[in-house]
Amino acid sequence: MAYRVVDCVAQMTTGAGAGDFPLGAAIDGFSTFQAALDVGDCFIYEAHAVDAAGARLADWETGLGQLVSLGGVPSLRRLVIFSGSNVQGPPDGEGGFLPNVPVAFGAGAKRLSITAVAGQAGGLRLKQQLTFYVRTDGSDTNHGMSGNSAEAFASLPHAVAVAQAITEDAVINVGAGVFSIASASRPGWVSIIGEGVGVTSLSHVRAFGGATLHVDKCHISGGYGGAAISSFDPGSSVSFDDVAFSATPYGHIRAVSGGSISAGGYTVSGGCSGAPHIDVGPLSQVAAMGEVTFSDDVTFSGGWVAINQGLALADFSHATFNLGGHTVTGLRYTVRGPGLVDTGGAGENALPGSLPGSLTGGGQYL
C-alpha cells in the first residue's frame, strides 16, 4: 500500500449512493485506476456526475480514496471527504476544507479521476488532521484509517511513513502489543497514542528533519544503539506524556544537534547501564514539565542528566520527583560549559541520584 500521485487517470462509474464506487468503463486517452495503481494504494480523487454527452452535472465530491477489490470488482473506496456539492465545510485557513460527509450520488454516470485539491497546495500534503490505526493483527496493505483488523495497519514505521506522505497533521492510534520504531522525518505533526503503558510498547521514538512528534500512553523500551526517545537537528521536537521507561544500555532521553524534547509525566522502572537518563547535546534542550515516578530501584551509569559539550539546556524548574521509597544510584548531573541545568533554585539535591553533581568549563546549575 502506498500514497500515489499519478497523471491522466480517469474512469467511469454508475455507482450510486454514499458508498464505494465500482469502477466501470475506461475513458479514451486516460489510464484506468487498476492499470495505474496497485490494490490498496491511496490517492486524491474527484467524482463528478455527468450527462449522456459527458457534461458535468451538479453532484461532485473530492476526497482521499483507495483502490480496493470487492468480490473481484475493482472499486474506489471513499475514505475521507474533503469537499462536495452537498455541504462544503468552512475553509481551514490553509487553502483546504474541513472534512464532510459523502455525497449521496443519484443514478447515472459519474466521472472519477485522480486529482490535486486546494488543501495540498503546500507541498502536495493535506493540511487537515487525519487519524490512522495500527494493530498487531492488521496489514500494511490496508488503508489504515479504521480501527478494526481488516482496515488497520500492522507496523508503526509504515503508518508513520504513509501518514507523513498524506498529511501534515496525523494521529496514529496504536493498539495492544509490541511495536518497533516511530520515526518522523519531515516537517509536520505526528501524534502516537497507545492504549496504556502496560498495554502498548514501542522500541524507539525519533524525530528529525523538522518533524514534531508527540507520544502518549506507551512503554518505550529503547535498545539496539540508541536512546528510547531522541530528537535530532534544529526544528525537530518530541513531546511525551504518560510514558514508561525500562532498563536499557543506551539512555532514555536524548536531544542533540539542535533538537528539543518536552517531557510530561512519566515512569521509570529501569536504569541505563551505558548512558545517562537524559543526554543533552550542543544547541539542544530538554524540559521536564510533570511528575517523574520511580517504580523500582534504578542505576544510571552516566548520571541522571548530562550536558557534555556546547550550549545546551536541561530545564527541571517545573518537574517533580516521586521516588516511592526506591533508590536512584548515580551522579545527579554532569554539566560542561556553557551548558545549564535549571531546577528553579530547588537546591543541590533536587535531582534524583546518589552522588553530587559535577560542573566544569563554565557549566551552570541553578
C-alpha positions, 0 to 999 in steps of 0.5 A, a space after each residue: 500500500 502506498 500514497 500515489 500521485 499519478 497523471 491522466 487517470 480517469 474512469 467511469 462509474 454508475 455507482 450510486 449512493 454514499 458508498 464505494 464506487 465500482 469502477 466501470 468503463 475506461 475513458 479514451 486517452 486516460 489510464 484506468 485506476 487498476 492499470 495505474 495503481 496497485 490494490 490498496 494504494 491511496 490517492 486524491 480523487 474527484 467524482 463528478 456526475 455527468 450527462 449522456 454527452 459527458 457534461 458535468 452535472 451538479 453532484 461532485 465530491 473530492 476526497 482521499 480514496 483507495 483502490 480496493 477489490 470487492 468480490 473481484 470488482 475493482 472499486 474506489 473506496 471513499 475514505 475521507 471527504 474533503 469537499 462536495 456539492 452537498 455541504 462544503 465545510 468552512 475553509 481551514 485557513 490553509 487553502 483546504 476544507 474541513 472534512 464532510 460527509 459523502 455525497 449521496 450520488 443519484 443514478 447515472 454516470 459519474 466521472 472519477 479521476 485522480 486529482 490535486 485539491 486546494 488543501 495540498 497546495 503546500 507541498 502536495 500534503 493535506 493540511 487537515 488532521 487525519 487519524 490512522 490505526 495500527 494493530 498487531 493483527 492488521 496489514 500494511 496493505 490496508 488503508 489504515 484509517 479504521 480501527 478494526 483488523 481488516 482496515 488497520 495497519 500492522 507496523 508503526 514505521 509504515 503508518 508513520 511513513 504513509 501518514 507523513 506522505 498524506 498529511 501534515 497533521 496525523 494521529 496514529 492510534 496504536 493498539 495492544 502489543 509490541 511495536 518497533 520504531 516511530 520515526 518522523 522525518 519531515 516537517 509536520 505533526 505526528 501524534 502516537 497514542 497507545 492504549 496504556 503503558 502496560 498495554 502498548 510498547 514501542 522500541 524507539 521514538 525519533 524525530 528529525 528533519 523538522 518533524 514534531 512528534 508527540 507520544 502518549 500512553 506507551 512503554 518505550 523500551 529503547 535498545 539496539 544503539 540508541 536512546 528510547 526517545 531522541 530528537 535530532 537537528 534544529 526544528 525537530 521536537 518530541 513531546 511525551 506524556 504518560 510514558 514508561 521507561 525500562 532498563 536499557 544500555 543506551 539512555 532514555 532521553 536524548 536531544 542533540 544537534 539542535 533538537 528539543 524534547 518536552 517531557 510530561 509525566 512519566 515512569 521509570 522502572 529501569 536504569 541505563 547501564 551505558 548512558 545517562 537518563 537524559 543526554 543533552 547535546 550542543 544547541 539542544 534542550 530538554 524540559 521536564 514539565 510533570 511528575 517523574 515516578 520511580 517504580 523500582 530501584 534504578 542505576 544510571 551509569 552516566 548520571 541522571 542528566 548530562 550536558 557534555 559539550 556546547 550550549 545546551 539546556 536541561 530545564 527541571 524548574 517545573 518537574 517533580 520527583 516521586 521516588 516511592 521509597 526506591 533508590 536512584 544510584 548515580 551522579 545527579 548531573 554532569 554539566 560542561 560549559 556553557 551548558 545549564 541545568 535549571 531546577 528553579 533554585 530547588 537546591 543541590 539535591 533536587 535531582 534524583 541520584 546518589 552522588 553530587 553533581 559535577 560542573 566544569 568549563 563554565 557549566 551552570 546549575 541553578 
